[in-house]
Amino acid sequence: MGSTLGKYRIGELVSSGSSAVVFSAEDDHREVTVKVLSTDFGSDAEFAARFDRIMQATSALSHPTIQAVFDWGWVDLDGVPHPYVVSERLIGGSLRDVYDRGRQLSPSQALALGLDVSRGLDHAHRRQFFHGELSPSKLMFGADRRVRIIDLGISQLLADQWWAEPSSLPTHMARYASPEQARGDTVGPPTDIYSLCLCLIEGVTADLPFIGDSTQSTLQARIGKLMPVSADLGPLAAVLERAGRPEPDERYSAAQFGRALMEQAAKLPRPEPIALVGSGLFDATPAPGVGVPPVPAVTESTAAPRVDEEPEVVEPAVETPVSTAPLDPAFAIGSESAAQSAAHEAPGDETVFAPPAGDGAAADSVPEDSAQARPASPEASAAEIPVGATAVRSGAATTITAGGDGGDDDDAGSLRSRWLTRIVVPLALIVALVGLGLLAVRLFSTPSYEVPDLAGLTTTEALAEVDDLGWVLELAIERSDLEPRPDHVVRTVPGPGQRLSRGEPFLIVASEGPEFRDLPVLTGLSEAEAVSTLEGLALVPELDEAFDEDTPLGEVIRWSVPTDPELGAGDQVLPGTEVLLVISLGPAPRTVPDLFASPEAAAVEQLESLALAVEITDPVFSDEAPAGTIATQAPPPGTEVARGSVIQLAISKGPDLVIFPDLSGTTFEEAQQLLAERDLEAVLEFGTSSGRFLSASVGGSAVSAGDAVPRFSRVGLVFL
């Protein structure tokens, strides 16, 4: 073909295939790509007319995600006309290159990529263009790292030839074909939506649906089948399920697909830039947002809905948490009564006082079962003293004497006088003697009463039970678990059933509430032991969990009283107090770091710092990891493992290279033999096996005799 093509200076061979050869080129203004189509197309007059017509329409397309077409025409090669297309130079590699490197897309990256491609497809579809062969190899990236749809127009132009005999269809086309293409039905814009859906699913899951053992089985596998979507796709699952419906009229349009993706954007984090593998961009660090361009400003179009339209994103309302800080512990424990304060001031005296009574709102504000002792004032005590009783206060003790004497004895004397006047004289002396004896018993003996069971009554109810028995009443308070209700009788002295005479002391012991509990030492106990200990003290255990490097699994790391975090072992609390136990989950799991291409010593040091063990396995060849660095690791990066787990590392021996032979003047069969001797596979990518050797390439890059190439490479040969 020579070193020039019209005004274009031809550079190196970029790639070659069965239908076209691609060269880099430049004119006086810019770098471009020249694609020369196969001779099979140049001999067809009808094709030539369609080629000129479609290229003219394609060059009129102007969209940032569609590869620009600058020029087209025909060139004679050995007397045979070949059509060629001059288009925008894209150096960022293709999406196929990204996938072939074993790299996947996050759902966020897939959303951003799908949104850009949808915009380009929408622009083309509304101008009566569709691609028909959309695949990862047809999505390339420019120097600006933005995706471009390539071969738009050319793919549609060549579709008739490829689909004339589906069984001979190239495998890469069958994998991304739509069900209507597989059935031989009419093809249009919905086919592009289906193919784009497959590209995005492959990027996120690393798995391409509907792949069979042959081209025919691959095509048949998708007819009538719903698109399988997995949880790996996250919020994109529902969108891709509809985009991949088996019937074209059930799929989104390009505009609808873009809007559906936009609606899911708020559910995903901001995407990281896609790691491109094209020339000059492999190690480049993009500026923020580059590679996954931000959504452009909303534009209006009266012709049709645009995918550029962004739905309004409404920030969710944030609830301000309501404070649940506990009250001061004093409100739970109570305060001392006036009588207790007096007892504190006079050590050694017994605290004995009249039954507590309240007045007004102050009395009502303290419920009967409150743990707070009621105040006892002299005025309130006087209101509760039974009629006829006298109160004597000495120091801190108050003695209450109920009842009186005199009235009963006067009535008895009158009755005896009446009986004496009626006794027969002979019996007078006997009766007089008996009467005098009975009078002596009445005058000199004291009545006694059986002590009732007052336990559980309020102090007011208990005093009402004994206020007419003439006992000297005393009242004391103490904390008791037998009767935890404040102001209720715990016990009496003497106890129920015993007899007590008038004038003898009678002690009523009222409850001040339940007994205090000493907080135990809980750290280091097992969960079951700690819970059992707290429940035995009538305390309420609350459980939480945390990782801890030093505390064994299932043991208490620490504990606290949420209502008063300052309390510790030995401090006193009331029954029912909550105690928070933090139980150990053992050491936290380790996340395996990405050690690829790291020097061996640095990788070992990093793993040991995470308390992980290292096992060095047999070295391996690697095209990407330099010799002496880590080529593979197991488990893979990002895996969570337990402390002490073994991580296997394989050290790279560098790439497995062979020297490329000199193929000048060879036939295709001779070239095959020379390449096979070096474990290289020969593939005729362009031309005819009966032609003469023109060029060779590995991975899209031209190679020549003496170059070092990876063993087992596929070598693309051009024979014309």
MARPA-424665 format. One record per residue (C-alpha): residue number from 1; residue in one letter; x, z, y. Coordinates in steps of 0.1 Angstrom, whole numbers. Layout:
MARPA-424665
ATOM   num   residuo      xx      zz      yy
ATOM   NUM         A       X       Z       Y
...
***
This chain:
MARPA-424665
ATOM   num   residuo      xx      zz      yy
ATOM     1         M       0       0       0
ATOM     2         G      30       4      23
ATOM     3         S      38      31      49
ATOM     4         T      10      21      73
ATOM     5         L     -27      13      71
ATOM     6         G     -37      -3     104
ATOM     7         K     -28      22     131
ATOM     8         Y     -24      50     106
ATOM     9         R      11      61      94
ATOM    10         I       7      71      57
ATOM    11         G      23     103      46
ATOM    12         E      25     120      12
ATOM    13         L       0     118     -16
ATOM    14         V     -25     147     -13
ATOM    15         S     -45     142     -45
ATOM    16         S     -57     115     -68
ATOM    17         G     -86     111     -91
ATOM    18         S    -106      86    -111
ATOM    19         S    -125      74     -81
ATOM    20         A    -101      78     -52
ATOM    21         V     -66      85     -40
ATOM    22         V     -61     108      -9
ATOM    23         F     -31     106      14
ATOM    24         S     -21     125      45
ATOM    25         A     -17     103      76
ATOM    26         E     -15     104     114
ATOM    27         D     -20      81     144
ATOM    28         D      -8      86     179
ATOM    29         H     -33     114     186
ATOM    30         R     -40     134     155
ATOM    31         E     -34     142     118
ATOM    32         V     -60     127      95
ATOM    33         T     -68     122      58
ATOM    34         V     -71      87      43
ATOM    35         K     -92      83      11
ATOM    36         V     -88      50      -7
ATOM    37         L    -116      43     -33
ATOM    38         S    -111      27     -67
ATOM    39         T    -111     -11     -72
ATOM    40         D    -143      -8     -92
ATOM    41         F    -163      -5     -59
ATOM    42         G    -145     -32     -39
ATOM    43         S    -157     -61     -61
ATOM    44         D    -194     -53     -56
ATOM    45         A    -208     -71     -25
ATOM    46         E    -239     -49     -24
ATOM    47         F    -217     -18     -25
ATOM    48         A    -196     -32       4
ATOM    49         A    -227     -36      26
ATOM    50         R    -240      -1      17
ATOM    51         F    -205      13      23
ATOM    52         D    -203       0      59
ATOM    53         R    -239      11      66
ATOM    54         I    -236      46      53
ATOM    55         M    -201      52      68
ATOM    56         Q    -215      42     102
ATOM    57         A    -243      67      99
ATOM    58         T    -220      94      85
ATOM    59         S    -196      91     114
ATOM    60         A    -225      98     138
ATOM    61         L    -230     133     122
ATOM    62         S    -215     160     144
ATOM    63         H    -215     195     131
ATOM    64         P    -188     222     129
ATOM    65         T    -194     226      91
ATOM    66         I    -194     189      82
ATOM    67         Q    -160     170      78
ATOM    68         A    -158     145     107
ATOM    69         V    -154     108      98
ATOM    70         F    -133      89     123
ATOM    71         D    -128      55     108
ATOM    72         W    -134      33      77
ATOM    73         G    -125      -2      64
ATOM    74         W    -109     -22      36
ATOM    75         V     -73     -27      25
ATOM    76         D     -59     -53       1
ATOM    77         L     -38     -39     -28
ATOM    78         D     -23     -66     -49
ATOM    79         G     -50     -90     -37
ATOM    80         V     -79     -66     -45
ATOM    81         P    -100     -51     -17
ATOM    82         H    -102     -13     -16
ATOM    83         P    -126       6       7
ATOM    84         Y    -110      35      26
ATOM    85         V    -123      63      48
ATOM    86         V    -104      81      76
ATOM    87         S    -116     117      82
ATOM    88         E    -107     151      96
ATOM    89         R     -75     167      81
ATOM    90         L     -84     200      64
ATOM    91         I     -54     221      54
ATOM    92         G     -71     253      43
ATOM    93         G     -77     242       7
ATOM    94         S    -110     242     -11
ATOM    95         L    -134     268     -24
ATOM    96         R    -124     255     -58
ATOM    97         D     -88     265     -51
ATOM    98         V    -100     300     -42
ATOM    99         Y    -119     303     -75
ATOM   100         D     -90     288     -96
ATOM   101         R     -68     316     -82
ATOM   102         G     -90     341     -99
ATOM   103         R    -104     354     -66
ATOM   104         Q    -140     363     -61
ATOM   105         L    -163     366     -31
ATOM   106         S    -180     398     -21
ATOM   107         P    -217     395     -15
ATOM   108         S    -210     397      23
ATOM   109         Q    -185     368      21
ATOM   110         A    -209     348       0
ATOM   111         L    -237     354      25
ATOM   112         A    -215     342      54
ATOM   113         L    -202     312      35
ATOM   114         G    -238     302      24
ATOM   115         L    -250     306      59
ATOM   116         D    -224     282      73
ATOM   117         V    -230     256      46
ATOM   118         S    -268     259      50
ATOM   119         R    -264     251      87
ATOM   120         G    -244     219      78
ATOM   121         L    -269     209      52
ATOM   122         D    -298     215      75
ATOM   123         H    -282     192     101
ATOM   124         A    -276     165      75
ATOM   125         H    -310     168      58
ATOM   126         R    -329     164      90
ATOM   127         R    -310     131      95
ATOM   128         Q    -320     118      61
ATOM   129         F    -286     126      45
ATOM   130         F    -281     147      13
ATOM   131         H    -249     153      -6
ATOM   132         G    -259     151     -42
ATOM   133         E    -225     162     -56
ATOM   134         L    -220     196     -38
ATOM   135         S    -195     218     -56
ATOM   136         P    -167     242     -47
ATOM   137         S    -143     213     -45
ATOM   138         K    -165     197     -19
ATOM   139         L    -163     228       4
ATOM   140         M    -129     228      22
ATOM   141         F    -115     249      49
ATOM   142         G     -98     237      81
ATOM   143         A     -70     252     101
ATOM   144         D     -96     273     119
ATOM   145         R    -106     288      85
ATOM   146         R    -141     275      89
ATOM   147         V    -157     258      59
ATOM   148         R    -165     220      59
ATOM   149         I    -187     200      37
ATOM   150         I    -166     169      26
ATOM   151         D    -175     135      12
ATOM   152         L    -210     136      27
ATOM   153         G    -221     100      25
ATOM   154         I    -194      90       0
ATOM   155         S    -209     112     -28
ATOM   156         Q    -244      97     -21
ATOM   157         L    -228      63     -22
ATOM   158         L    -211      68     -55
ATOM   159         A    -240      87     -72
ATOM   160         D    -257      55     -87
ATOM   161         Q    -225      46    -106
ATOM   162         W    -219      82    -119
ATOM   163         W    -255      89    -130
ATOM   164         A    -260      55    -146
ATOM   165         E    -247      70    -178
ATOM   166         P    -250     108    -177
ATOM   167         S    -230     113    -209
ATOM   168         S    -199      99    -192
ATOM   169         L    -204     121    -161
ATOM   170         P    -173     141    -152
ATOM   171         T    -176     178    -163
ATOM   172         H    -171     192    -128
ATOM   173         M    -202     172    -116
ATOM   174         A    -224     182    -145
ATOM   175         R    -216     219    -140
ATOM   176         Y    -232     219    -105
ATOM   177         A    -260     193    -111
ATOM   178         S    -296     202    -105
ATOM   179         P    -324     201    -132
ATOM   180         E    -339     170    -116
ATOM   181         Q    -305     152    -119
ATOM   182         A    -303     162    -155
ATOM   183         R    -338     148    -161
ATOM   184         G    -330     116    -142
ATOM   185         D    -357     123    -116
ATOM   186         T    -355     114     -79
ATOM   187         V    -327     134     -61
ATOM   188         G    -329     147     -26
ATOM   189         P    -321     177      -3
ATOM   190         P    -333     203     -28
ATOM   191         T    -305     193     -51
ATOM   192         D    -280     204     -25
ATOM   193         I    -297     238     -23
ATOM   194         Y    -295     243     -61
ATOM   195         S    -258     233     -62
ATOM   196         L    -250     256     -33
ATOM   197         C    -268     285     -51
ATOM   198         L    -245     279     -82
ATOM   199         C    -214     279     -60
ATOM   200         L    -223     312     -45
ATOM   201         I    -232     329     -78
ATOM   202         E    -199     317     -93
ATOM   203         G    -180     332     -63
ATOM   204         V    -195     367     -66
ATOM   205         T    -198     370    -104
ATOM   206         A    -169     347    -115
ATOM   207         D    -194     333    -140
ATOM   208         L    -212     299    -136
ATOM   209         P    -246     297    -153
ATOM   210         F    -258     271    -178
ATOM   211         I    -224     259    -191
ATOM   212         G    -226     242    -225
ATOM   213         D    -200     228    -249
ATOM   214         S    -204     192    -236
ATOM   215         T    -216     174    -205
ATOM   216         Q    -250     167    -222
ATOM   217         S    -255     203    -233
ATOM   218         T    -245     215    -199
ATOM   219         L    -271     193    -182
ATOM   220         Q    -299     202    -207
ATOM   221         A    -292     240    -204
ATOM   222         R    -307     241    -169
ATOM   223         I    -338     221    -174
ATOM   224         G    -368     245    -169
ATOM   225         K    -347     276    -168
ATOM   226         L    -349     302    -141
ATOM   227         M    -316     310    -123
ATOM   228         P    -300     342    -139
ATOM   229         V    -292     367    -111
ATOM   230         S    -274     400    -117
ATOM   231         A    -270     433     -99
ATOM   232         D    -235     422     -88
ATOM   233         L    -253     400     -62
ATOM   234         G    -268     429     -45
ATOM   235         P    -294     420     -18
ATOM   236         L    -285     383     -24
ATOM   237         A    -302     383     -58
ATOM   238         A    -337     376     -47
ATOM   239         V    -326     349     -23
ATOM   240         L    -305     331     -49
ATOM   241         E    -332     333     -75
ATOM   242         R    -355     312     -53
ATOM   243         A    -328     288     -42
ATOM   244         G    -321     282     -79
ATOM   245         R    -357     276     -91
ATOM   246         P    -359     247    -117
ATOM   247         E    -385     228     -97
ATOM   248         P    -374     213     -64
ATOM   249         D    -406     220     -45
ATOM   250         E    -402     257     -53
ATOM   251         R    -368     261     -36
ATOM   252         Y    -359     268       0
ATOM   253         S    -352     241      24
ATOM   254         A    -317     244      40
ATOM   255         A    -333     261      71
ATOM   256         Q    -353     285      50
ATOM   257         F    -322     293      29
ATOM   258         G    -302     302      60
ATOM   259         R    -330     324      74
ATOM   260         A    -334     342      40
ATOM   261         L    -296     349      40
ATOM   262         M    -298     362      76
ATOM   263         E    -326     386      66
ATOM   264         Q    -302     402      41
ATOM   265         A    -273     405      65
ATOM   266         A    -282     439      78
ATOM   267         K    -281     453      42
ATOM   268         L    -245     444      37
ATOM   269         P    -212     455      53
ATOM   270         R    -193     432      76
ATOM   271         P    -174     407      54
ATOM   272         E    -137     406      51
ATOM   273         P    -120     371      57
ATOM   274         I    -118     349      26
ATOM   275         A     -83     347      13
ATOM   276         L     -76     310      16
ATOM   277         V     -50     292      -6
ATOM   278         G     -45     260      14
ATOM   279         S     -12     247      29
ATOM   280         G       0     270      57
ATOM   281         L     -28     295      53
ATOM   282         F     -20     313      21
ATOM   283         D      -3     342      37
ATOM   284         A     -18     339      71
ATOM   285         T     -34     370      85
ATOM   286         P     -66     358     103
ATOM   287         A     -78     371     136
ATOM   288         P    -107     395     133
ATOM   289         G    -138     377     121
ATOM   290         V    -119     344     113
ATOM   291         G    -127     329      79
ATOM   292         V    -162     344      80
ATOM   293         P    -173     333     115
ATOM   294         P    -198     355     133
ATOM   295         V    -233     342     135
ATOM   296         P    -235     320     166
ATOM   297         A    -260     325     194
ATOM   298         V    -296     315     187
ATOM   299         T    -305     280     197
ATOM   300         E    -339     263     199
ATOM   301         S    -349     230     184
ATOM   302         T    -382     213     188
ATOM   303         A    -375     189     159
ATOM   304         A    -374     215     130
ATOM   305         P    -366     251     122
ATOM   306         R    -329     259     126
ATOM   307         V    -309     282     104
ATOM   308         D    -291     292     136
ATOM   309         E    -320     314     144
ATOM   310         E    -311     351     139
ATOM   311         P    -338     376     132
ATOM   312         E    -338     406     155
ATOM   313         V    -320     435     140
ATOM   314         V    -336     468     148
ATOM   315         E    -314     499     145
ATOM   316         P    -331     525     122
ATOM   317         A    -342     557     138
ATOM   318         V    -319     586     131
ATOM   319         E    -335     619     124
ATOM   320         T    -318     649     140
ATOM   321         P    -316     676     113
ATOM   322         V    -335     708     120
ATOM   323         S    -314     739     120
ATOM   324         T    -321     762      90
ATOM   325         A    -295     789      99
ATOM   326         P    -306     822      84
ATOM   327         L    -316     851     105
ATOM   328         D    -293     880     112
ATOM   329         P    -289     901      80
ATOM   330         A    -302     931      99
ATOM   331         F    -337     915      98
ATOM   332         A    -335     914      60
ATOM   333         I    -320     948      54
ATOM   334         G    -340     969      80
ATOM   335         S    -329     997     103
ATOM   336         E    -328    1034     100
ATOM   337         S    -357    1056     109
ATOM   338         A    -356    1082     135
ATOM   339         A    -354    1109     109
ATOM   340         Q    -324    1092      92
ATOM   341         S    -307    1090     126
ATOM   342         A    -313    1127     130
ATOM   343         A    -298    1133      95
ATOM   344         H    -267    1114     105
ATOM   345         E    -263    1136     135
ATOM   346         A    -266    1168     114
ATOM   347         P    -246    1163      82
ATOM   348         G    -255    1185      54
ATOM   349         D    -291    1190      63
ATOM   350         E    -317    1174      40
ATOM   351         T    -337    1147      57
ATOM   352         V    -373    1159      53
ATOM   353         F    -400    1147      77
ATOM   354         A    -437    1141      81
ATOM   355         P    -453    1109      67
ATOM   356         P    -445    1079      89
ATOM   357         A    -474    1065     110
ATOM   358         G    -476    1037     134
ATOM   359         D    -495    1030     165
ATOM   360         G    -506     997     182
ATOM   361         A    -488     965     177
ATOM   362         A    -456     982     166
ATOM   363         A    -473     995     134
ATOM   364         D    -489     962     127
ATOM   365         S    -457     943     130
ATOM   366         V    -442     959     100
ATOM   367         P    -459     948      68
ATOM   368         E    -465     972      40
ATOM   369         D    -439     956      17
ATOM   370         S    -412     952      43
ATOM   371         A    -377     964      35
ATOM   372         Q    -375     980      70
ATOM   373         A    -381    1017      72
ATOM   374         R    -409    1028      96
ATOM   375         P    -401    1050     125
ATOM   376         A    -414    1086     125
ATOM   377         S    -420    1102     158
ATOM   378         P    -433    1138     165
ATOM   379         E    -465    1124     180
ATOM   380         A    -471    1101     150
ATOM   381         S    -464    1129     126
ATOM   382         A    -488    1153     143
ATOM   383         A    -516    1127     139
ATOM   384         E    -511    1127     101
ATOM   385         I    -510    1165      96
ATOM   386         P    -542    1177      78
ATOM   387         V    -567    1199      96
ATOM   388         G    -558    1236      93
ATOM   389         A    -521    1229      85
ATOM   390         T    -493    1243     105
ATOM   391         A    -460    1225     111
ATOM   392         V    -427    1243     116
ATOM   393         R    -396    1223     126
ATOM   394         S    -362    1237     119
ATOM   395         G    -331    1216     126
ATOM   396         A    -336    1183     108
ATOM   397         A    -363    1196      83
ATOM   398         T    -400    1199      90
ATOM   399         T    -422    1221      67
ATOM   400         I    -459    1215      65
ATOM   401         T    -483    1242      52
ATOM   402         A    -518    1230      44
ATOM   403         G    -550    1252      42
ATOM   404         G    -556    1289      53
ATOM   405         D    -570    1323      39
ATOM   406         G    -597    1350      46
ATOM   407         G    -630    1332      45
ATOM   408         D    -634    1332       7
ATOM   409         D    -625    1369       2
ATOM   410         D    -652    1381      27
ATOM   411         D    -680    1363       8
ATOM   412         A    -668    1377     -26
ATOM   413         G    -670    1413     -12
ATOM   414         S    -706    1409       0
ATOM   415         L    -717    1396     -34
ATOM   416         R    -701    1426     -52
ATOM   417         S    -720    1451     -29
ATOM   418         R    -753    1435     -38
ATOM   419         W    -746    1438     -75
ATOM   420         L    -736    1475     -73
ATOM   421         T    -769    1485     -57
ATOM   422         R    -788    1470     -87
ATOM   423         I    -767    1486    -115
ATOM   424         V    -783    1512    -136
ATOM   425         V    -770    1546    -129
ATOM   426         P    -757    1553    -164
ATOM   427         L    -736    1522    -162
ATOM   428         A    -725    1526    -127
ATOM   429         L    -691    1541    -135
ATOM   430         I    -683    1513    -160
ATOM   431         V    -694    1486    -137
ATOM   432         A    -675    1502    -108
ATOM   433         L    -643    1502    -129
ATOM   434         V    -648    1466    -140
ATOM   435         G    -656    1455    -104
ATOM   436         L    -625    1473     -91
ATOM   437         G    -604    1454    -118
ATOM   438         L    -619    1420    -109
ATOM   439         L    -614    1427     -72
ATOM   440         A    -577    1435     -79
ATOM   441         V    -573    1401     -97
ATOM   442         R    -590    1383     -69
ATOM   443         L    -569    1400     -42
ATOM   444         F    -535    1399     -58
ATOM   445         S    -534    1365     -78
ATOM   446         T    -528    1330     -62
ATOM   447         P    -547    1299     -74
ATOM   448         S    -526    1270     -90
ATOM   449         Y    -533    1233     -94
ATOM   450         E    -521    1205    -117
ATOM   451         V    -498    1180    -100
ATOM   452         P    -514    1146     -99
ATOM   453         D    -495    1113    -106
ATOM   454         L    -488    1099     -72
ATOM   455         A    -462    1073     -81
ATOM   456         G    -470    1039     -66
ATOM   457         L    -494    1052     -39
ATOM   458         T    -485    1049      -2
ATOM   459         T    -473    1081      14
ATOM   460         T    -506    1083      34
ATOM   461         E    -527    1080       2
ATOM   462         A    -505    1106     -16
ATOM   463         L    -508    1131      12
ATOM   464         A    -546    1127      12
ATOM   465         E    -546    1135     -25
ATOM   466         V    -529    1170     -20
ATOM   467         D    -538    1180      15
ATOM   468         D    -563    1207       4
ATOM   469         L    -542    1223     -23
ATOM   470         G    -523    1247      -1
ATOM   471         W    -488    1234     -11
ATOM   472         V    -459    1233      13
ATOM   473         L    -454    1195      16
ATOM   474         E    -420    1179      20
ATOM   475         L    -413    1142      24
ATOM   476         A    -380    1124      16
ATOM   477         I    -369    1088      13
ATOM   478         E    -345    1070     -10
ATOM   479         R    -338    1035     -22
ATOM   480         S    -353    1028     -56
ATOM   481         D    -356     998     -80
ATOM   482         L    -384    1016     -98
ATOM   483         E    -406    1013     -67
ATOM   484         P    -390     986     -44
ATOM   485         R    -420     987     -20
ATOM   486         P    -411    1006      12
ATOM   487         D    -434    1036      20
ATOM   488         H    -446    1039     -15
ATOM   489         V    -442    1070     -37
ATOM   490         V    -413    1069     -61
ATOM   491         R    -416    1103     -77
ATOM   492         T    -427    1139     -69
ATOM   493         V    -410    1173     -75
ATOM   494         P    -426    1189     -96
ATOM   495         G    -437    1159    -116
ATOM   496         P    -472    1150    -127
ATOM   497         G    -489    1173    -152
ATOM   498         Q    -471    1204    -140
ATOM   499         R    -490    1233    -123
ATOM   500         L    -481    1244     -88
ATOM   501         S    -495    1274     -69
ATOM   502         R    -506    1275     -33
ATOM   503         G    -477    1281      -9
ATOM   504         E    -451    1266     -32
ATOM   505         P    -431    1236     -20
ATOM   506         F    -441    1201     -31
ATOM   507         L    -416    1172     -26
ATOM   508         I    -429    1136     -23
ATOM   509         V    -400    1110     -25
ATOM   510         A    -410    1077      -8
ATOM   511         S    -392    1044     -13
ATOM   512         E    -371    1028      15
ATOM   513         G    -368     996      -5
ATOM   514         P    -348     985     -35
ATOM   515         E    -313     997     -42
ATOM   516         F    -283     978     -27
ATOM   517         R    -262     957     -50
ATOM   518         D    -224     955     -49
ATOM   519         L    -213     919     -49
ATOM   520         P    -191     912     -79
ATOM   521         V    -159     892     -83
ATOM   522         L    -170     858     -95
ATOM   523         T    -140     835     -90
ATOM   524         G    -126     823    -123
ATOM   525         L    -157     831    -143
ATOM   526         S    -174     803    -163
ATOM   527         E    -207     790    -149
ATOM   528         A    -227     808    -176
ATOM   529         E    -208     841    -170
ATOM   530         A    -213     840    -132
ATOM   531         V    -250     832    -135
ATOM   532         S    -256     859    -160
ATOM   533         T    -237     885    -138
ATOM   534         L    -258     876    -107
ATOM   535         E    -291     876    -126
ATOM   536         G    -283     910    -141
ATOM   537         L    -280     923    -105
ATOM   538         A    -313     906     -95
ATOM   539         L    -294     882     -73
ATOM   540         V    -303     845     -71
ATOM   541         P    -275     821     -81
ATOM   542         E    -274     787     -64
ATOM   543         L    -251     760     -79
ATOM   544         D    -229     733     -63
ATOM   545         E    -200     713     -78
ATOM   546         A    -167     700     -65
ATOM   547         F    -135     685     -78
ATOM   548         D    -105     709     -80
ATOM   549         E     -69     702     -91
ATOM   550         D     -62     738    -102
ATOM   551         T     -95     753    -115
ATOM   552         P    -105     743    -150
ATOM   553         L    -137     723    -156
ATOM   554         G    -168     746    -155
ATOM   555         E    -153     776    -138
ATOM   556         V    -162     791    -104
ATOM   557         I    -139     777     -77
ATOM   558         R    -153     799     -49
ATOM   559         W    -186     816     -40
ATOM   560         S    -203     829      -9
ATOM   561         V    -235     844       5
ATOM   562         P    -251     816      26
ATOM   563         T    -269     840      49
ATOM   564         D    -237     859      57
ATOM   565         P    -205     840      47
ATOM   566         E    -183     869      58
ATOM   567         L    -195     890      29
ATOM   568         G    -171     894      -1
ATOM   569         A    -167     912     -34
ATOM   570         G    -177     949     -30
ATOM   571         D    -200     944      -1
ATOM   572         Q    -237     954      -5
ATOM   573         V    -267     931      -4
ATOM   574         L    -304     935     -14
ATOM   575         P    -319     921     -46
ATOM   576         G    -331     885     -42
ATOM   577         T    -301     875     -21
ATOM   578         E    -289     840     -28
ATOM   579         V    -252     836     -39
ATOM   580         L    -238     801     -38
ATOM   581         L    -214     792     -67
ATOM   582         V    -191     762     -64
ATOM   583         I    -184     750    -100
ATOM   584         S    -153     730    -108
ATOM   585         L    -156     694    -120
ATOM   586         G    -119     694    -129
ATOM   587         P     -93     672    -112
ATOM   588         A    -107     643     -91
ATOM   589         P    -105     609    -108
ATOM   590         R     -78     586     -96
ATOM   591         T     -84     550     -84
ATOM   592         V     -58     527     -99
ATOM   593         P     -39     510     -70
ATOM   594         D     -32     472     -68
ATOM   595         L       5     470     -78
ATOM   596         F       7     432     -81
ATOM   597         A      40     418     -69
ATOM   598         S      53     453     -61
ATOM   599         P      89     462     -72
ATOM   600         E      90     481    -104
ATOM   601         A     105     513     -89
ATOM   602         A      79     514     -61
ATOM   603         A      50     509     -85
ATOM   604         V      62     537    -108
ATOM   605         E      67     560     -78
ATOM   606         Q      32     553     -65
ATOM   607         L      16     560     -99
ATOM   608         E      35     592    -104
ATOM   609         S      24     604     -70
ATOM   610         L     -12     601     -83
ATOM   611         A      -3     621    -114
ATOM   612         L      -7     590    -136
ATOM   613         A      16     581    -165
ATOM   614         V      34     548    -166
ATOM   615         E      41     525    -196
ATOM   616         I      63     494    -191
ATOM   617         T      53     466    -215
ATOM   618         D      70     433    -224
ATOM   619         P      80     411    -194
ATOM   620         V      59     380    -188
ATOM   621         F      62     347    -170
ATOM   622         S      43     345    -137
ATOM   623         D      38     317    -112
ATOM   624         E      28     341     -85
ATOM   625         A      47     374     -90
ATOM   626         P      85     371     -82
ATOM   627         A     109     381    -109
ATOM   628         G     113     419    -112
ATOM   629         T      80     427     -97
ATOM   630         I      47     437    -113
ATOM   631         A      29     407    -129
ATOM   632         T       1     424    -147
ATOM   633         Q     -14     459    -149
ATOM   634         A     -40     476    -171
ATOM   635         P     -64     490    -162
ATOM   636         P     -70     466    -133
ATOM   637         P     -69     477     -97
ATOM   638         G     -99     497     -85
ATOM   639         T    -106     513    -119
ATOM   640         E    -113     551    -118
ATOM   641         V     -93     570    -144
ATOM   642         A     -87     607    -152
ATOM   643         R     -56     625    -140
ATOM   644         G     -27     619    -165
ATOM   645         S     -41     585    -177
ATOM   646         V     -15     559    -188
ATOM   647         I     -12     527    -167
ATOM   648         Q       5     497    -184
ATOM   649         L      27     475    -163
ATOM   650         A      43     442    -172
ATOM   651         I      73     430    -152
ATOM   652         S      75     393    -141
ATOM   653         K     102     370    -154
ATOM   654         G      92     345    -126
ATOM   655         P      75     311    -132
ATOM   656         D      81     292    -165
ATOM   657         L      95     260    -151
ATOM   658         V     107     227    -166
ATOM   659         I     125     198    -149
ATOM   660         F     103     168    -142
ATOM   661         P     116     136    -159
ATOM   662         D     122     102    -142
ATOM   663         L      92      80    -149
ATOM   664         S     103      49    -130
ATOM   665         G      96      17    -148
ATOM   666         T      77      34    -177
ATOM   667         T      44      24    -192
ATOM   668         F      17      50    -193
ATOM   669         E      24      57    -230
ATOM   670         E      61      62    -223
ATOM   671         A      53      85    -195
ATOM   672         Q      30     105    -217
ATOM   673         Q      58     109    -243
ATOM   674         L      84     120    -217
ATOM   675         L      61     146    -203
ATOM   676         A      49     159    -236
ATOM   677         E      86     166    -246
ATOM   678         R      86     190    -216
ATOM   679         D      52     206    -225
ATOM   680         L      36     187    -196
ATOM   681         E       2     170    -200
ATOM   682         A      -2     134    -186
ATOM   683         V     -35     125    -170
ATOM   684         L     -43      91    -156
ATOM   685         E     -60     100    -124
ATOM   686         F     -62      66    -107
ATOM   687         G     -56      30    -117
ATOM   688         T     -52      16    -151
ATOM   689         S     -29      25    -181
ATOM   690         S     -17     -11    -182
ATOM   691         G      -5     -10    -146
ATOM   692         R      29       1    -133
ATOM   693         F      39      36    -124
ATOM   694         L      32      45     -88
ATOM   695         S      33      82     -83
ATOM   696         A      28     116    -100
ATOM   697         S      14     149     -88
ATOM   698         V      10     185    -100
ATOM   699         G     -18     206     -86
ATOM   700         G     -24     180     -59
ATOM   701         S      13     180     -47
ATOM   702         A      35     149     -53
ATOM   703         V      65     154     -77
ATOM   704         S      95     133     -85
ATOM   705         A     124     133    -110
ATOM   706         G     144     165    -109
ATOM   707         D     117     187     -95
ATOM   708         A     110     220    -112
ATOM   709         V      74     223    -122
ATOM   710         P      54     249    -142
ATOM   711         R      54     244    -179
ATOM   712         F      21     233    -194
ATOM   713         S      11     217    -160
ATOM   714         R     -14     188    -159
ATOM   715         V       4     158    -143
ATOM   716         G     -18     134    -124
ATOM   717         L      -4      98    -128
ATOM   718         V     -12      68    -107
ATOM   719         F      -6      34    -123
ATOM   720         L     -16       2    -104
***
